[in-house]
Amino acid sequence: MKIEILEKKKNRLSFLLKDSSVHFANALRRTIINEVPTMAIEDVEFRKNSSALYDEMVAHRLGLIPLKTDLKSYELPAECSCKAEGCAKCQVVGSLKVKDVKAPRMVLASEMKFKDPAIKPVYQDMPIVLLLKNQELEFEATAVLGKGKEHSKWIPAHIFYKYLPNIEIGKDIENPEEIAAVCPVDVFEVKSKKLAIKDLYACHLCGACVDASEGKVKLNEKDTDFIFYMEPFGQLDSEEIVNKAIDIIDSQLDELDSQL
């Protein structure tokens, strides 16, 4: 099995998984969504809230704010030595206090401060609630590690995959320009009056080229190669998410082997 990076940006990663199987590809996808832990606010204690939103609505918004996550410094509550009672190894406390509002203003995620400076909102300008004149908001929030299978607020990324297309271009194609133009994702180009592949990875097997060529272009799937697309939400970077998912799969396989 091999992995080839196709595109790597701050908020996007695409890679080619080669010489594998659909079973492992789907296991990797599900593990990233369900098992890779991230930090998120779980409990909120309100001291004051005179905004237009109920405490429950503000707490729900706080829980969905992505937080920078340090997997080396924190453990899942169920695996912590405190047995999920709460300690510095498995949780971190943050607070926010806004009062004496002179004019309407939006309370932002950046105003929430945690005891561990490494834990902070990914998007500093994410709005929490609008406060009007003389309204105030004060609370203490506890963030813990959790998994996406428990709640979507702990999911680290949006990820999906597709089979690597296999395109066969036949001979004696009379209308290469028409076939290239009919492709909705610009897979083809015309070189020396012949149809050629420009971007194989963009193909999503819609079949428009097959119809336009009257079957002279054939589309198939390589059932051992898969193109993955991942968009992290910011708690962890792309490589850390994939590496952690592979570590989790290894651990689960070791446990299965020991049980057998």
C-alpha positions as CSV (number, residue, x, y, z in Angstrom):
1,M,0.0,0.0,0.0
2,K,1.3,3.5,-0.9
3,I,0.1,7.0,-0.3
4,E,0.8,9.8,-2.7
5,I,0.0,13.4,-1.8
6,L,-1.9,15.2,-4.6
7,E,-2.7,18.5,-3.0
8,K,-1.9,19.9,0.4
9,K,-3.2,23.3,1.7
10,K,-4.0,24.7,5.1
11,N,-7.6,23.7,5.0
12,R,-7.6,20.9,2.3
13,L,-5.7,17.7,1.7
14,S,-6.1,15.2,-1.2
15,F,-4.1,12.0,-1.5
16,L,-4.0,8.8,-3.6
17,L,-4.2,5.5,-1.7
18,K,-2.7,2.9,-4.0
19,D,-2.6,-0.9,-3.9
20,S,-5.3,-1.1,-1.1
21,S,-8.9,-2.3,-0.9
22,V,-12.3,-0.6,-0.4
23,H,-12.4,-2.2,3.0
24,F,-9.3,-0.4,4.3
25,A,-10.3,2.8,2.5
26,N,-13.7,2.9,4.2
27,A,-12.1,1.9,7.5
28,L,-9.7,4.8,7.2
29,R,-12.6,7.2,6.4
30,R,-14.8,6.0,9.3
31,T,-11.9,6.1,11.8
32,I,-11.1,9.7,11.0
33,I,-14.7,10.7,11.5
34,N,-15.5,8.5,14.5
35,E,-12.3,7.7,16.4
36,V,-9.8,10.6,16.0
37,P,-10.2,12.6,19.2
38,T,-10.4,16.4,19.4
39,M,-11.1,19.0,22.1
40,A,-14.5,20.6,22.4
41,I,-16.6,22.3,25.2
42,E,-18.7,19.8,27.0
43,D,-20.0,21.6,30.2
44,V,-20.9,25.3,30.6
45,E,-21.7,27.0,34.0
46,F,-23.4,30.3,33.4
47,R,-22.9,33.1,36.0
48,K,-24.8,35.8,34.1
49,N,-26.6,35.8,30.8
50,S,-29.0,38.7,30.0
51,S,-28.7,38.2,26.2
52,A,-31.6,37.3,24.0
53,L,-30.6,33.7,23.8
54,Y,-31.3,31.0,26.5
55,D,-28.4,29.4,28.3
56,E,-28.9,26.2,26.4
57,M,-28.7,27.9,23.0
58,V,-25.4,29.7,24.0
59,A,-24.0,26.5,25.4
60,H,-24.8,24.7,22.1
61,R,-23.0,27.3,20.1
62,L,-20.0,27.1,22.4
63,G,-19.8,23.3,22.0
64,L,-19.6,23.7,18.2
65,I,-16.7,26.1,18.3
66,P,-13.6,24.1,17.0
67,L,-10.7,24.3,19.5
68,K,-7.0,23.8,18.8
69,T,-6.2,20.3,20.1
70,D,-3.0,19.0,21.7
71,L,-3.2,15.2,21.7
72,K,0.2,14.9,23.4
73,S,-0.9,16.8,26.5
74,Y,-4.4,15.4,27.1
75,E,-6.1,12.0,27.4
76,L,-9.7,10.8,26.8
77,P,-11.6,11.0,30.1
78,A,-12.3,7.2,30.0
79,E,-8.6,6.5,29.7
80,C,-7.4,9.0,32.2
81,S,-6.0,8.0,35.6
82,C,-8.7,10.1,37.3
83,K,-11.3,7.7,35.9
84,A,-13.3,10.5,34.2
85,E,-13.8,12.6,37.3
86,G,-11.9,15.5,35.8
87,C,-8.3,16.6,36.1
88,A,-5.6,18.6,34.2
89,K,-4.8,15.6,32.1
90,C,-8.2,15.2,30.5
91,Q,-9.9,18.6,30.7
92,V,-9.2,22.3,30.5
93,V,-11.3,25.2,31.8
94,G,-12.0,28.4,30.0
95,S,-14.0,31.5,30.9
96,L,-15.5,34.6,29.4
97,K,-16.8,37.8,31.0
98,V,-18.4,40.7,29.2
99,K,-20.2,43.4,31.0
100,D,-20.8,47.2,30.9
101,V,-21.8,47.1,27.3
102,K,-22.3,50.6,26.1
103,A,-23.7,49.8,22.6
104,P,-24.8,46.7,20.8
105,R,-21.8,44.4,20.0
106,M,-21.1,40.8,19.1
107,V,-19.3,38.6,21.6
108,L,-16.6,36.7,19.7
109,A,-14.8,33.3,20.3
110,S,-11.5,35.2,20.8
111,E,-12.8,36.6,24.1
112,M,-12.9,33.2,25.6
113,K,-9.7,32.4,27.5
114,F,-8.5,28.9,28.6
115,K,-6.1,28.1,31.4
116,D,-3.9,26.3,28.8
117,P,-2.9,28.9,26.2
118,A,-2.4,26.1,23.6
119,I,-6.2,25.5,23.7
120,K,-8.0,28.3,21.9
121,P,-10.7,28.7,19.3
122,V,-9.6,27.9,15.7
123,Y,-11.6,30.8,14.3
124,Q,-11.1,33.8,16.5
125,D,-13.9,35.8,14.8
126,M,-16.6,33.2,15.2
127,P,-19.7,34.9,16.8
128,I,-21.2,33.6,20.1
129,V,-24.0,36.0,20.8
130,L,-25.1,39.6,20.2
131,L,-25.3,41.8,23.4
132,L,-27.3,44.9,23.5
133,K,-26.7,47.9,25.7
134,N,-26.4,47.0,29.4
135,Q,-26.6,43.3,28.7
136,E,-23.9,41.0,30.0
137,L,-22.5,37.4,29.7
138,E,-20.3,35.5,32.1
139,F,-19.6,31.8,32.1
140,E,-17.0,29.1,32.8
141,A,-16.7,26.3,30.2
142,T,-15.0,22.9,30.5
143,A,-13.4,21.4,27.3
144,V,-12.6,17.7,27.1
145,L,-11.3,15.3,24.5
146,G,-14.0,13.3,22.7
147,K,-14.8,11.3,19.6
148,G,-17.0,12.0,16.6
149,K,-19.1,8.8,17.3
150,E,-20.2,10.4,20.5
151,H,-21.1,13.8,19.1
152,S,-20.4,15.7,15.8
153,K,-18.7,18.5,17.6
154,W,-15.7,16.2,18.1
155,I,-15.4,15.3,14.4
156,P,-11.9,16.6,13.1
157,A,-12.6,16.8,9.4
158,H,-15.0,16.2,6.5
159,I,-13.6,13.3,4.4
160,F,-14.7,11.3,1.4
161,Y,-13.1,9.2,-1.3
162,K,-13.7,7.8,-4.8
163,Y,-12.3,5.1,-7.0
164,L,-9.4,6.2,-9.3
165,P,-10.9,6.4,-12.8
166,N,-9.4,4.3,-15.6
167,I,-10.1,6.0,-19.0
168,E,-9.4,4.2,-22.2
169,I,-9.4,6.4,-25.4
170,G,-10.0,4.5,-28.5
171,K,-8.6,5.1,-32.0
172,D,-10.2,7.1,-34.9
173,I,-12.1,9.5,-32.8
174,E,-13.6,12.1,-35.2
175,N,-14.8,14.7,-32.7
176,P,-12.1,15.2,-30.0
177,E,-13.0,18.9,-29.5
178,E,-16.7,18.0,-28.8
179,I,-15.8,15.3,-26.3
180,A,-13.3,17.6,-24.5
181,A,-16.0,20.3,-24.4
182,V,-18.8,18.1,-23.1
183,C,-16.8,17.0,-20.0
184,P,-18.2,19.0,-17.0
185,V,-14.9,18.9,-15.0
186,D,-12.4,19.5,-17.8
187,V,-10.7,16.1,-17.8
188,F,-9.7,16.2,-21.5
189,E,-7.7,18.3,-23.8
190,V,-6.9,18.1,-27.6
191,K,-3.3,17.7,-28.6
192,S,-2.3,17.4,-32.3
193,K,-6.0,16.9,-33.1
194,K,-6.1,13.9,-30.7
195,L,-8.0,13.5,-27.5
196,A,-5.8,13.3,-24.4
197,I,-6.2,13.2,-20.7
198,K,-5.4,16.5,-18.9
199,D,-6.6,15.9,-15.3
200,L,-7.5,12.2,-14.5
201,Y,-8.1,12.9,-10.9
202,A,-11.0,15.4,-11.7
203,C,-13.0,12.7,-13.4
204,H,-16.1,11.6,-11.5
205,L,-17.3,9.0,-14.0
206,C,-20.3,10.8,-15.2
207,G,-20.2,9.1,-18.6
208,A,-20.7,12.3,-20.8
209,C,-17.6,11.5,-22.8
210,V,-18.8,8.0,-23.4
211,D,-22.0,9.2,-24.9
212,A,-20.3,11.9,-27.0
213,S,-17.8,9.4,-28.4
214,E,-20.4,6.8,-29.1
215,G,-18.5,4.3,-26.9
216,K,-15.0,5.0,-28.2
217,V,-14.1,6.4,-24.8
218,K,-14.5,3.8,-22.0
219,L,-14.7,4.5,-18.3
220,N,-13.8,2.0,-15.6
221,E,-12.7,2.1,-11.9
222,K,-9.5,0.8,-10.4
223,D,-10.7,-1.1,-7.4
224,T,-7.3,-1.0,-5.7
225,D,-6.7,2.8,-6.0
226,F,-8.7,5.5,-4.2
227,I,-8.6,9.3,-4.2
228,F,-9.3,10.9,-0.8
229,Y,-10.4,14.4,-0.2
230,M,-10.2,15.8,3.4
231,E,-11.1,19.2,4.8
232,P,-10.0,19.6,8.4
233,F,-12.1,21.8,10.7
234,G,-8.9,23.2,12.3
235,Q,-8.5,21.3,15.6
236,L,-5.7,19.2,14.1
237,D,-3.7,19.5,10.9
238,S,-4.2,17.2,8.0
239,E,-1.2,14.9,8.5
240,E,-1.8,14.6,12.2
241,I,-5.4,13.4,11.6
242,V,-4.4,10.7,9.1
243,N,-1.4,9.5,11.2
244,K,-3.6,9.3,14.3
245,A,-6.3,7.4,12.4
246,I,-3.7,4.8,11.2
247,D,-2.3,4.5,14.8
248,I,-5.9,3.8,16.0
249,I,-6.5,1.2,13.3
250,D,-3.1,-0.5,14.3
251,S,-4.2,-0.5,17.9
252,Q,-7.6,-2.0,17.2
253,L,-6.0,-4.7,15.1
254,D,-3.5,-5.5,17.8
255,E,-6.4,-5.8,20.3
256,L,-8.3,-8.1,17.9
257,D,-5.2,-10.2,17.5
258,S,-4.7,-10.6,21.2
259,Q,-8.4,-11.5,21.7
260,L,-8.1,-14.2,19.0
